[in-house]
Amino acid sequence: MRKFYQSVMLSAALCFGAGTAIAGSDHHWGYEGHEGPMHWGDISHDYHMCKDGKQQSPIDIRGATPKALDAIGFSYTASPKNIVNNGHTIQVNMKPGSTITVGGKTYKLLQFHFHSPSEHKIDGKPADMVAHFVHQADDGQLGVVAVLFKKGKANPIIGKLWKKMPKNHGGNADLAGMSLSVADLLPGNRAYYNYSGSLTTPPCSEGVNWMVLKSPVNVSAAQVKAFTDIFPKSVRPTQPLHGREIHMVK
């Protein structure tokens, strides 16, 4: 059973926000009309958690309780493998070797992808863009770090990625020769909000350890527009808390 759970969560992680259903399924979903977020749970039984789940993401982060939890230990040493347009977002797949450690648990970085505006809100306000860094621990649990972006100066890492960004669905560009440190996308202040949630795309699997970094990093208006020109809609609405606690970790 544990191996099955790990396999399911890995499949979900690899297509987290990717516009592709869980492995073996061809159920189409999107962000508008009958394929939009309000209907995800009805498209397939595989997606029933999208309507039945009680620990869904994203959320509006309000009234977080300060708590003395571990800081996130980032070890982003590996380089990106490729950048993909999967029809719903731009996703950067990583070579093995990058990890985070939090609460004595290590998660391996699998990929990161983007949404604009951010899916999580803080006190009712979204950021201009967000990158979701998707990790998986050996027990199958997913840990997602959300890095918020605010409009300002151009971001040099985003600039490098966008030069390779495939504009058509299914496009795939090799990043093997690119000199790029993914750690440079992180803010200097690593304080974060922490709660238990879900994937923000079908199958909406729960048990995800969410870490939303408080401090945003810069991105230019032109860089945001380059993304939204391809993906004008990429955001699931915020979901009810259902009594969950949100912790703020300095």
C-alpha positions in Angstrom: 0.0 0.0 0.0 2.8 2.4 0.8 4.5 1.8 -2.6 1.1 2.4 -4.3 0.7 5.7 -2.4 4.2 6.8 -3.3 3.6 5.9 -7.0 0.3 7.9 -7.1 1.8 10.9 -5.3 4.8 10.9 -7.6 2.6 10.8 -10.7 0.6 13.7 -9.2 3.8 15.6 -8.4 5.2 15.3 -11.8 2.1 16.7 -13.4 1.3 19.1 -10.5 -0.1 22.1 -12.2 0.8 20.5 -15.4 -2.5 20.3 -17.2 -2.2 16.6 -17.4 -4.3 14.2 -15.4 -2.8 11.6 -13.2 -0.9 8.9 -15.0 -3.1 6.6 -17.0 -6.0 9.0 -17.3 -7.1 11.2 -20.2 -9.7 13.3 -18.5 -9.4 16.9 -19.7 -9.7 19.8 -17.2 -9.0 23.5 -17.5 -9.7 26.9 -15.9 -12.9 27.9 -17.8 -16.4 26.7 -18.5 -17.4 23.1 -18.0 -13.7 22.1 -17.5 -13.1 24.8 -14.9 -12.3 24.5 -11.2 -16.0 24.4 -10.1 -16.5 21.2 -12.2 -13.2 19.4 -11.6 -14.7 17.0 -9.1 -17.4 15.9 -11.7 -15.1 15.3 -14.6 -13.8 12.0 -13.2 -14.0 10.0 -10.1 -10.2 10.3 -10.0 -10.8 13.9 -9.2 -13.5 13.6 -6.5 -11.2 15.1 -3.9 -11.5 18.4 -5.8 -15.1 18.6 -4.5 -15.1 16.2 -1.5 -11.8 17.2 0.1 -11.7 19.2 3.4 -8.0 20.2 3.2 -7.8 21.8 -0.2 -5.5 24.4 -1.6 -5.0 27.2 -2.3 -6.2 29.3 0.7 -6.4 32.9 1.7 -3.7 33.2 4.5 -5.1 35.3 7.3 -4.4 35.3 11.1 -1.5 32.9 10.9 -0.3 31.8 14.4 3.5 32.3 15.1 5.1 29.0 15.8 8.6 27.8 16.5 9.0 25.4 13.7 12.2 24.5 11.8 13.5 26.9 9.1 13.5 25.3 5.7 16.9 24.0 4.8 17.4 24.6 1.1 20.0 22.6 -0.8 19.4 23.5 -4.4 22.5 22.3 -6.0 21.3 20.5 -9.2 20.6 22.2 -12.5 17.3 22.2 -14.4 16.8 19.5 -17.1 14.2 21.0 -19.4 11.4 23.5 -19.7 8.0 22.4 -20.9 4.7 24.0 -22.0 2.1 21.4 -21.0 -0.9 23.4 -21.9 -1.7 24.9 -18.5 1.7 26.3 -17.3 5.4 26.5 -17.8 7.1 23.7 -15.9 10.9 23.3 -15.3 11.9 19.7 -14.6 14.9 19.2 -12.4 17.9 16.9 -12.5 18.2 14.8 -9.2 20.2 16.3 -6.4 18.3 19.3 -5.0 16.5 19.0 -1.7 14.8 20.8 1.2 14.9 19.6 4.8 12.2 20.7 7.3 11.1 19.1 10.5 13.8 16.5 10.2 12.4 15.3 6.9 14.1 15.6 3.5 12.2 16.2 0.3 13.6 15.9 -3.2 13.0 18.7 -5.7 11.2 17.3 -8.8 10.0 20.4 -10.7 8.7 23.9 -10.4 6.0 25.7 -12.3 4.2 29.0 -12.4 0.8 30.7 -12.0 -0.2 34.3 -12.4 -1.5 35.8 -10.3 -0.5 33.7 -7.3 -3.0 31.0 -6.2 -2.5 31.6 -2.5 -3.6 35.0 -1.2 -2.3 36.9 1.9 -5.0 38.9 3.6 -7.1 38.7 0.5 -4.4 39.8 -1.9 -2.6 37.7 -4.5 0.9 38.3 -5.6 1.6 39.1 -9.3 3.0 35.6 -10.0 4.2 32.6 -8.1 6.5 29.7 -8.6 5.6 26.3 -6.9 8.6 24.2 -6.1 7.3 20.6 -5.9 9.3 18.1 -3.7 8.7 14.6 -2.6 9.9 12.7 0.5 10.8 9.1 0.6 7.5 8.2 2.2 5.7 9.8 -0.7 4.5 13.0 0.9 4.7 16.1 -1.2 6.2 19.4 0.1 5.6 22.5 -2.0 7.4 25.8 -1.5 5.6 28.8 -3.0 7.8 31.7 -4.0 5.8 34.9 -4.5 6.7 37.5 -7.1 5.9 41.2 -7.1 6.3 43.5 -10.1 9.4 45.6 -10.1 12.9 45.0 -11.6 13.3 42.3 -14.1 14.3 38.9 -12.6 17.5 37.6 -14.2 16.6 33.9 -13.6 13.1 34.3 -15.0 14.8 36.2 -18.0 16.9 33.2 -18.7 14.0 30.7 -18.4 11.7 32.8 -20.5 14.2 32.9 -23.4 13.7 29.2 -23.6 10.0 29.2 -22.8 8.0 27.1 -25.3 5.0 29.1 -26.5 3.1 26.2 -27.9 1.4 23.3 -26.0 3.8 20.3 -26.0 6.9 22.4 -26.5 10.0 21.2 -24.7 13.4 23.0 -24.6 16.5 21.4 -23.2 18.2 23.4 -20.4 21.2 21.1 -19.9 23.7 23.6 -21.0 22.2 26.6 -19.2 24.2 28.2 -16.4 21.4 28.8 -13.9 21.2 28.5 -10.1 17.6 27.8 -9.1 18.4 28.9 -5.5 18.7 32.5 -7.0 14.9 32.5 -7.3 14.5 32.4 -3.5 14.2 35.5 -1.4 16.8 36.4 1.2 14.3 36.2 4.0 13.0 32.6 4.2 10.2 33.1 6.8 7.1 31.2 5.7 3.5 30.2 6.2 2.9 26.5 6.8 -0.3 24.5 6.6 -1.6 21.1 5.4 -3.3 21.2 2.0 -3.6 19.7 -1.4 -2.5 19.8 -5.0 -4.1 22.9 -6.6 -4.9 20.9 -9.8 -6.7 17.6 -10.4 -6.6 15.1 -8.8 -6.4 17.6 -5.8 -4.7 15.0 -3.6 -4.4 16.0 0.0 -1.6 15.6 2.6 0.6 18.2 0.9 3.0 20.1 3.2 2.6 23.7 2.0 5.3 26.3 2.7 4.5 29.8 1.4 7.5 32.1 1.6 6.4 35.5 3.1 8.9 37.7 1.3 8.4 38.2 -2.5 11.0 38.5 -5.1 11.0 40.9 -8.1 9.7 40.2 -11.6 9.1 42.8 -14.3 5.7 43.5 -15.7 6.9 42.4 -19.1 8.0 39.1 -17.6 4.6 38.5 -16.1 2.9 39.5 -19.3 5.1 37.0 -21.3 3.6 34.2 -19.1 0.0 35.5 -19.1 0.0 36.0 -22.8 0.3 32.2 -23.1 -1.7 31.3 -20.0 -4.3 34.0 -19.3 -5.9 31.7 -16.7 -3.9 29.4 -14.4 -5.4 29.9 -11.0 -7.8 27.8 -8.8 -9.9 29.9 -6.5 -9.1 29.8 -2.8 -10.7 27.0 -0.8 -12.3 26.9 2.7 -10.0 26.3 5.7 -12.4 23.8 7.4 -10.7 24.5 10.8 -7.1 24.1 9.6 -4.4 26.0 11.4 -2.0 28.2 9.6 1.4 28.7 11.2 3.9 31.6 10.6 7.5 30.5 10.9 10.2 33.2 11.2 
